[in-house]
């Protein structure tokens, strides 16, 4: 008899088929059990090996026991069951052994995640805003899932273009998982592809392709967010699921206008040019006109209006009334919308300087927009004089926004006020690693060295380089640059003013007539007559701005400076005191130092050394930008150089400054 015939007779083939079916069933059972019990992937490999080794065992058992018709003994049903049970035990043994012998309780799942910008695959030339908007809204949705630690938009935006190495990106952002994908829009259809990848191993955790009608954009965003949460084992509450499913608007055209507004806002906000802000605000208004219940658009509009009021001197106060209406309506329409509470918080902070109501609103936004809320909370704490708390919250912000210069700059400024100069330098160096050519960072670093060491070398070198890149139309902060340039590089300041033709030049805290900046530069050059003519020329505009904005302490301080320079002593003292009264340290611990310092400089200029020294001592005793090092290098304190009291303060160690007793205020 042939071997094949003998194998058939002994039913070996039949046994192998049965074993194969049983092995397949075992694999189908083991895999979900493995994931449910969090067994490692290696366990499945062990099971496959055991099952493979079982094949020759089955052949041997079938050969030995399943003999009929020739005197052999047939395998009883009980023995069949016993053999199958043995197979099951052997198959499960690796997992059981791992669980009881090798398994250690798993550490908490790392749910830190970065959602990279979605690529736009649309053929339309201006369709990129749609992919960017989809990405922004997905980030907003995911940030509301408190179980996830989502990296902010600013930090992931740099990965929009070019090749991506997900392991390197994960390491740079400090995240365990990364989402990437693409958006293609064609007519009324859209295709979204998204995938979730383990940033440490490049292993794909989840992927999906959505090919839907354009009206389903919100459903796709919600589905992606929920699938990612499920893949990361982030349990969603019923309330969180309801929030994900909630659509910000039912009007597709309103949503399209909103996306265009957000895109324009992000692109142009760094310049803070009023014209650009008005364009994005106009798009928000058009979206709201189509859907008055569009709470998210109202919240964004309110925040834009308030940022213009706060950061662009000369913005009419009526803007804050409009912002308040928009923010209040956003909160009424959607009380759980984080952006609505952010906008309401900014109204209290930027619009009214009411810090406690602002903090309450920001805390309400914190669970759904943690990075933005923490940044805002830190900003308010600085105004309250809670600089240590601000440092803590800024460090938390950086963990959620590690590739943006903004929180590092704010942290550096806060540490400068605390006179922790080495720590401030580290913060600025971190910002430079992100943006090596950032004028904003280089200037602050130069100013830091003046404060810290009384060393103006960096300022003399860095600031002229930055000045050459200024916008000739005199956009935001030009006045600040030129003012600082005038201290050490007055000729450079004059050269810059030949290029910057705008008049007046808008700054963050005040409007600067061009003649005022010219006067400062000529004065630094010792050209007294020319400086006087320019101060006189600047006076009408300065007086006009103070009449228009009587509560702007910085604007009033500039007017006081012009009066003092023109010998109008009483007018200078009156205006400088009003500036201090309008913005005392008790009202703003951060910016309140500026009118007080300007008052000290005016007192020094007018020959009142006692008053100037008292103000210096007061500022050195609190967190502030003024420092012994700055006293040594700022030429505006020159009238006090011969005063021994001044020399003693200027030569003290910066660490001593906060320990000197502050004089009683007058």
C-alpha positions in Angstrom: 0.0 0.0 0.0 1.3 3.4 -0.9 2.1 6.1 1.8 -0.7 8.4 0.5 -3.2 5.6 0.7 -2.0 4.7 4.2 -2.4 8.4 5.2 -5.9 8.4 3.9 -6.7 5.2 5.6 -5.5 6.5 8.9 -7.4 9.7 8.3 -4.3 11.9 8.7 -5.5 14.3 6.0 -8.8 14.6 7.7 -7.1 15.3 11.0 -4.9 18.0 9.4 -8.0 19.8 7.9 -9.7 19.7 11.2 -6.6 21.0 12.9 -6.3 23.8 10.4 -9.8 24.9 11.1 -9.3 24.7 14.8 -6.0 26.6 14.6 -7.7 29.4 12.5 -10.5 29.6 15.1 -7.8 29.9 17.9 -6.2 32.8 16.1 -9.5 34.6 15.7 -10.1 34.2 19.4 -6.6 35.1 20.6 -6.2 38.4 18.8 -9.1 40.3 20.4 -8.3 38.7 23.7 -4.7 39.8 23.3 -5.7 43.4 22.7 -8.3 43.3 25.5 -5.8 42.1 28.0 -3.1 44.5 26.6 -0.8 41.5 25.7 2.2 42.6 23.5 2.2 41.8 19.8 4.9 39.2 20.4 2.3 36.9 22.1 0.5 36.5 18.8 3.8 35.4 17.3 4.3 32.8 20.0 0.8 31.4 19.4 1.5 31.0 15.7 4.7 29.2 16.5 3.0 26.8 18.9 0.2 26.1 16.4 2.8 25.4 13.7 4.6 23.0 16.0 1.2 21.3 16.6 0.9 20.1 12.9 3.5 17.2 13.2 2.0 16.3 16.6 -1.4 15.9 14.9 0.0 13.8 12.1 1.7 11.5 14.7 -1.4 11.2 16.8 -3.6 10.5 13.8 -1.2 7.8 12.6 -1.0 6.1 15.9 -4.5 6.2 17.1 -6.9 6.5 14.2 -6.5 2.9 12.9 -9.5 0.9 11.8 -10.2 -2.3 9.9 -6.7 -3.7 10.4 -6.6 -4.2 14.1 -5.9 -0.6 15.1 -7.7 1.3 17.8 -9.9 4.2 16.8 -9.5 7.4 18.7 -12.6 7.9 20.9 -14.6 11.1 21.0 -13.3 11.8 24.5 -9.7 11.5 23.3 -10.5 13.9 20.3 -11.8 16.4 22.8 -8.8 15.9 25.0 -6.4 16.5 22.0 -8.3 19.7 21.0 -8.2 20.9 24.6 -4.5 20.3 24.7 -4.1 22.3 21.5 -6.0 25.2 23.1 -4.0 25.1 26.2 -0.7 25.1 24.3 -2.0 28.0 22.1 -3.0 30.1 25.1 0.1 29.2 27.1 2.3 32.0 25.8 -0.2 34.7 26.6 -1.0 33.3 30.0 2.7 32.9 30.8 3.4 36.5 29.7 0.5 37.9 31.7 1.4 36.2 35.0 5.2 35.9 34.7 6.5 38.7 32.6 3.7 41.2 32.6 4.2 44.4 34.6 1.4 46.9 35.2 1.4 49.2 32.2 2.3 52.8 32.7 -0.3 55.4 31.9 -1.0 55.6 28.2 0.8 58.6 26.6 -1.9 60.5 24.8 0.2 63.4 23.7 -0.6 64.0 20.0 0.3 66.4 17.2 -2.1 66.9 14.3 0.1 68.0 11.3 -1.4 70.3 8.7 -3.5 68.4 6.1 -2.2 68.5 2.6 -4.5 70.2 0.0 -4.9 67.9 -3.0 -7.5 70.1 -4.7 -6.8 71.4 -8.2 -8.3 74.8 -7.4 -5.7 77.5 -6.9 -7.2 79.1 -3.8 -8.4 75.9 -2.2 -5.6 75.6 0.3 -7.7 77.6 2.8 -10.2 74.8 3.0 -7.6 72.2 4.0 -6.1 74.6 6.5 -9.5 75.3 7.9 -10.3 71.6 8.1 -7.0 71.2 10.0 -7.8 74.1 12.4 -11.2 72.9 13.2 -10.0 69.3 13.8 -7.5 70.7 16.2 -10.3 72.7 17.9 -12.4 69.6 18.2 -9.6 67.4 19.6 -8.5 70.1 22.1 -11.9 69.7 23.7 -11.2 66.1 24.5 -9.6 66.5 27.9 -8.0 63.1 27.8 -5.7 64.1 24.9 -2.7 66.4 25.1 -2.9 68.2 21.8 -0.1 70.3 20.5 -1.1 73.8 19.4 -1.5 74.8 15.8 1.5 77.2 15.8 3.9 74.5 16.7 2.8 72.1 14.0 2.4 74.7 11.2 6.1 74.5 10.3 5.6 71.0 9.1 3.1 72.0 6.5 5.6 71.8 3.6 8.4 69.4 2.8 9.3 65.8 3.6 8.2 64.6 7.0 10.2 62.3 9.3 7.6 61.4 11.9 10.0 60.1 14.5 12.0 63.4 14.3 8.8 65.4 14.5 7.5 63.4 17.4 10.8 64.0 19.3 10.8 67.7 18.5 7.2 68.1 19.7 7.5 65.7 22.6 4.5 63.6 21.5 3.7 59.9 21.3 1.3 60.0 18.3 1.0 62.0 15.1 -2.0 62.6 12.8 -1.5 63.4 9.2 -3.7 63.5 6.2 -5.0 65.2 3.1 -8.1 67.0 1.9 -9.4 67.1 -1.6 -12.3 69.3 -2.6 -14.0 69.0 -6.0 -17.3 70.7 -6.5 -19.8 69.5 -3.9 -17.7 66.5 -2.9 -14.7 66.1 -0.6 -12.3 63.4 0.1 -10.4 63.3 3.4 -7.7 60.8 4.2 -6.4 60.6 7.8 -4.1 58.3 9.7 -2.7 58.0 13.2 0.9 56.9 13.6 2.9 56.0 16.6 5.7 58.6 16.5 8.2 56.3 18.3 7.9 53.3 16.0 6.3 54.6 12.8 3.6 52.0 13.3 0.2 53.0 11.9 -2.5 52.8 14.6 -5.5 53.8 12.5 -6.4 55.1 9.1 -9.5 55.9 7.2 -10.7 57.4 3.9 -13.8 59.5 3.8 -15.5 60.3 0.5 -18.5 62.4 1.2 -20.7 65.3 0.3 -19.3 68.7 1.2 -22.1 69.1 3.7 -20.6 66.3 5.7 -17.5 68.2 6.6 -18.4 68.4 10.3 -19.4 64.8 10.5 -16.0 63.9 9.1 -14.2 66.1 11.6 -16.2 64.5 14.4 -15.5 61.0 13.1 -11.8 61.5 12.8 -11.6 63.0 16.4 -13.6 60.1 17.8 -11.6 57.4 16.0 -8.3 58.9 17.2 -9.6 59.0 20.7 -10.7 55.4 20.5 -7.3 54.3 19.0 -5.6 56.0 22.0 -8.0 54.5 24.5 -9.2 57.9 25.5 -12.7 57.3 26.8 -15.2 60.0 25.8 -18.0 61.1 28.1 -21.5 61.5 26.7 -21.0 65.3 26.9 -17.8 65.1 24.9 -19.5 63.0 22.2 -22.3 65.5 22.1 -19.8 68.4 21.7 -18.0 66.6 18.9 -21.3 66.0 17.1 -22.4 69.6 17.4 -22.1 71.6 14.2 -20.9 75.2 14.4 -23.2 76.3 11.6 -25.7 74.7 9.2 -24.9 77.2 6.5 -22.2 76.0 4.1 -21.5 79.5 2.7 -21.2 80.9 6.2 -18.7 78.2 7.1 -16.7 78.9 3.9 -16.5 82.6 4.7 -15.4 81.7 8.3 -12.6 79.5 7.0 -11.4 82.3 4.7 -11.5 84.7 7.6 -9.5 82.3 9.9 -6.9 81.7 7.1 -6.5 85.4 6.4 -6.3 86.1 10.2 -3.5 83.6 10.8 -1.5 84.8 7.8 -1.6 88.6 8.6 -2.1 88.8 12.4 1.7 88.9 13.2 1.9 92.3 11.4 -1.2 93.6 13.3 -1.8 96.1 10.5 -5.3 97.6 11.0 -6.2 97.2 7.3 -5.5 93.4 7.4 -7.4 93.0 10.6 -10.4 94.8 9.1 -10.4 92.4 6.1 -10.6 89.3 8.3 -13.2 91.0 10.5 -15.3 91.8 7.4 -15.3 88.1 6.4 -16.4 87.1 9.9 -19.2 89.7 9.7 -20.4 88.2 6.4 -20.4 84.7 7.9 -22.5 86.0 10.8 -24.9 87.8 8.5 -25.6 84.5 6.8 -26.0 82.7 10.1 -26.6 84.9 13.1 -26.4 81.8 15.4 -22.8 81.1 14.3 -21.2 81.4 17.8 -17.7 80.4 16.7 -17.6 83.2 14.1 -18.8 85.7 16.7 -16.2 84.6 19.2 -13.4 84.9 16.6 -14.6 88.4 15.5 -14.7 89.6 19.1 -11.2 88.4 19.8 -9.9 90.1 16.6 -11.5 93.4 17.5 -10.1 93.3 21.0 -6.6 92.4 19.8 -6.7 95.4 17.5 -7.8 97.6 20.4 -5.0 96.3 22.7 -2.1 96.0 20.3 -2.7 98.9 17.8 -2.6 102.3 19.4 -5.1 104.7 18.0 -7.9 102.1 17.7 -11.2 103.7 18.7 -12.7 102.6 22.0 -16.0 101.9 20.3 -14.4 98.7 19.0 -14.7 97.3 22.5 -18.4 97.9 22.6 -18.8 95.9 19.4 -16.5 93.2 20.7 -18.5 92.9 23.9 -21.8 92.4 22.0 -20.2 89.7 19.8 -18.6 87.9 22.8 -21.7 87.9 24.9 -23.8 86.6 22.1 -21.3 83.9 21.4 -21.6 82.8 25.1 -25.4 82.9 25.0 -25.5 80.9 21.8 -23.1 78.2 22.9 -22.3 78.4 26.7 -19.8 75.4 26.3 -17.8 76.9 23.5 -14.2 77.5 24.7 -13.6 80.2 22.1 -16.6 82.1 23.3 -15.2 82.2 26.9 -11.8 83.2 25.5 -13.3 86.2 23.7 -15.3 87.2 26.8 -12.2 86.9 28.9 -10.3 89.1 26.5 -13.0 91.7 26.7 -12.6 91.8 30.5 -8.8 91.8 30.1 -8.0 93.9 27.1 -11.2 95.9 27.0 -11.6 96.8 30.7 -8.5 95.6 32.6 -10.8 93.7 34.9 -8.6 90.8 35.8 -10.7 88.6 38.0 -13.6 88.3 35.6 -11.1 87.6 32.8 -9.5 84.8 34.8 -12.9 83.2 35.4 -13.6 83.2 31.7 -10.2 81.8 30.8 -10.5 79.1 33.4 -13.9 78.1 31.8 -12.1 77.9 28.4 -9.1 75.9 29.7 -10.6 72.4 29.4 -11.4 72.9 25.7 -8.6 75.3 24.6 -5.8 74.6 27.1 -2.9 76.3 25.3 -4.7 79.5 24.5 -6.3 79.7 27.9 -3.0 79.1 29.8 -1.3 81.7 27.8 -4.1 84.2 28.6 -4.1 83.3 32.3 -0.3 83.9 32.4 -0.8 87.3 30.7 -3.4 88.4 33.3 -1.2 87.1 36.2 1.6 89.3 35.1 -0.7 92.4 35.2 -1.6 91.3 38.7 2.0 91.1 39.8 1.8 87.3 40.1 4.9 86.8 38.0 5.9 83.4 39.6 2.4 82.0 38.8 2.8 83.4 35.3 6.1 81.5 34.8 4.4 78.3 35.9 1.6 78.7 33.4 3.9 79.7 30.6 5.9 76.6 31.1 2.7 74.6 30.8 1.9 76.5 27.7 5.2 75.6 26.2 4.6 71.9 26.7 1.5 72.3 24.5 3.1 74.8 22.1 6.8 73.8 22.0 7.7 75.1 18.5 6.3 78.6 18.7 8.5 81.5 19.7 5.7 83.4 21.3 5.5 81.6 24.7 9.3 81.6 24.9 9.4 85.3 24.3 6.7 85.9 26.9 8.5 83.7 29.4 11.7 85.5 28.8 10.1 88.9 29.4 8.5 87.6 32.6 11.8 86.3 33.8 13.5 89.6 33.0 11.0 91.4 35.2 12.0 89.0 38.0 15.6 89.7 37.2 16.3 86.0 36.6 18.4 86.9 33.6 20.2 83.6 33.1 16.8 81.9 32.9 15.5 84.6 30.6 18.5 84.1 28.3 17.7 80.4 28.1 14.1 81.1 27.1 15.3 83.5 24.3 17.9 81.0 23.1 15.1 78.4 22.9 13.1 80.8 20.7 16.2 81.4 18.5 16.5 77.7 17.9 13.0 77.9 16.4 13.5 81.1 14.5 17.2 82.0 14.3 16.6 85.3 12.5 13.7 86.6 14.6 14.1 90.4 15.1 11.7 90.2 18.0 13.9 87.7 19.9 17.3 89.3 18.9 16.1 92.7 20.2 14.9 91.3 23.5 18.2 89.4 23.9 20.1 92.6 23.3 18.0 94.4 25.8 18.5 91.6 28.3 22.3 92.0 28.1 21.9 95.7 28.9 19.7 94.9 31.9 21.8 92.0 33.1 25.4 93.1 32.6 25.2 96.7 31.5 26.5 95.6 28.2 25.2 97.6 25.2 27.5 95.8 22.7 24.8 93.4 21.5 22.2 96.2 21.1 24.6 98.3 19.1 25.2 95.3 16.8 21.9 93.6 16.6 19.4 96.5 16.5 20.8 98.2 13.4 20.6 94.9 11.5 16.9 94.5 12.6 16.2 98.1 11.6 17.2 97.5 8.1 14.4 95.0 7.7 11.7 97.4 8.9 8.6 98.0 6.8 9.0 101.4 5.0 5.3 102.0 5.7 5.9 102.0 9.4 4.0 99.0 10.6 3.6 97.8 14.1 6.5 98.3 16.6 8.7 100.4 14.3 8.5 103.2 16.8 9.8 100.9 19.5 12.8 99.9 17.3 13.7 103.4 16.4 13.4 104.6 20.0 15.8 102.0 21.3 18.1 102.6 18.3 18.2 106.3 19.3 19.8 105.5 22.6 22.9 103.9 21.2 22.8 104.5 17.4 21.2 107.9 16.8 22.7 108.2 13.3 21.2 104.7 12.5 17.9 105.9 13.8 18.0 108.9 11.5 18.8 106.7 8.6 15.9 104.4 9.4 13.5 107.4 9.6 14.6 108.4 6.1 13.2 105.0 5.0 10.2 104.8 7.2 7.9 107.4 5.6 4.8 106.8 7.7 3.7 109.7 9.9 2.7 109.1 12.6 4.3 105.7 13.3 2.0 103.3 15.2 3.4 101.4 18.2 1.9 98.9 20.5 1.2 101.4 23.3 1.2 104.8 21.6 1.3 106.7 18.4 4.7 108.3 17.6 4.8 111.4 15.5 7.8 111.1 13.2 9.1 114.4 14.5 9.3 113.1 18.0 11.6 110.2 17.0 13.7 112.6 15.0 13.9 114.8 18.1 15.1 111.9 20.2 17.9 111.0 17.7 19.1 114.6 17.3 19.1 115.0 21.1 21.3 111.9 21.5 23.7 113.4 18.9 23.9 116.6 21.0 22.1 118.7 18.3 20.0 120.6 20.8 18.6 123.2 18.4 17.5 120.7 15.9 16.0 118.5 18.6 14.0 121.4 20.0 12.6 122.2 16.5 11.5 118.6 16.1 9.9 118.4 19.6 8.0 121.6 18.8 6.8 120.1 15.5 5.7 116.9 17.3 3.7 118.7 20.0 0.4 119.4 18.1 0.0 115.7 17.2 0.9 114.5 20.7 -1.7 116.9 22.2 -4.3 115.7 19.7 -3.7 112.0 20.5 -3.9 112.7 24.2 -7.3 114.5 23.7 -8.5 111.5 21.6 -7.3 108.9 24.1 -7.1 110.5 27.5 -6.6 107.2 29.3 -3.6 106.1 27.3 -0.8 106.5 29.9 2.0 105.8 27.4 0.7 108.5 25.0 0.5 111.0 27.9 4.0 110.1 28.9 5.3 111.0 25.4 3.5 114.4 25.7 5.2 115.0 29.1 8.6 114.2 27.5 8.0 116.8 24.8 6.9 119.4 27.4 10.0 118.7 29.5 12.3 118.9 26.5 10.8 122.3 25.6 11.2 123.6 29.1 7.5 123.6 30.0 8.2 122.2 33.5 4.7 122.5 35.0 3.0 121.0 32.0 5.6 118.1 32.0 5.1 117.3 35.7 1.3 117.5 35.4 1.1 115.2 32.4 3.7 112.7 33.8 1.7 112.5 37.1 -1.6 112.0 35.2 0.0 109.2 33.3 1.1 107.4 36.5 -2.3 108.0 38.0 -4.0 106.5 34.9 -1.9 103.3 35.0 -0.4 102.8 38.5 1.5 99.7 39.4 -1.5 98.6 41.5 -3.6 98.5 38.3 -0.9 96.9 36.0 2.2 95.5 37.5 3.7 94.9 34.1 3.1 98.0 32.1 2.6 100.3 35.1 6.4 100.5 35.3 6.7 102.5 32.1 4.8 105.7 33.0 6.6 105.6 36.4 10.0 105.2 34.8 9.2 108.0 32.3 8.3 110.2 35.3 11.7 109.4 36.8 13.4 110.3 33.5 11.5 113.6 33.3 12.3 114.4 36.9 16.0 113.8 36.1 15.8 116.0 33.0 14.2 118.8 35.0 16.8 118.6 37.7 14.7 117.0 40.5 17.3 114.4 41.5 15.5 113.5 44.7 12.3 112.5 43.0 14.2 110.7 40.2 16.2 108.6 42.8 13.1 107.8 44.8 11.4 106.5 41.6 14.4 104.4 40.7 14.5 102.9 44.2 10.8 102.1 43.9 11.2 100.4 40.5 14.2 98.4 41.6 12.3 97.0 44.6 9.6 95.4 42.5 9.6 93.1 39.4 10.3 95.5 36.6 12.5 96.0 33.5 14.6 98.6 35.2 17.9 97.2 36.5 21.3 98.4 37.8 22.8 97.4 34.5 20.2 99.4 32.5 21.0 102.5 34.7 24.6 102.3 33.6 24.0 102.2 29.8 20.8 104.2 29.2 22.0 107.7 28.3 18.7 109.2 29.3 19.8 108.9 33.0 22.9 111.1 32.2 21.7 114.0 34.4 22.1 111.8 37.5 25.6 110.3 36.7 27.3 112.6 39.2 24.9 111.8 42.0 26.5 109.3 44.5 23.1 107.9 45.3 22.6 107.1 41.6 26.0 105.6 41.3 25.4 103.3 44.2 22.1 102.0 42.7 23.7 101.6 39.3 26.6 99.5 40.7 24.6 97.2 42.9 24.2 93.5 41.9 20.9 92.8 40.1 20.1 90.1 42.6 20.1 92.8 45.4 17.6 94.9 43.6 14.4 93.2 44.7 15.7 93.2 48.3 16.0 97.0 48.7 13.3 98.7 50.6 10.8 100.6 48.5 10.3 104.2 49.5 6.9 105.3 50.7 4.9 106.5 47.7 4.0 110.1 47.6 
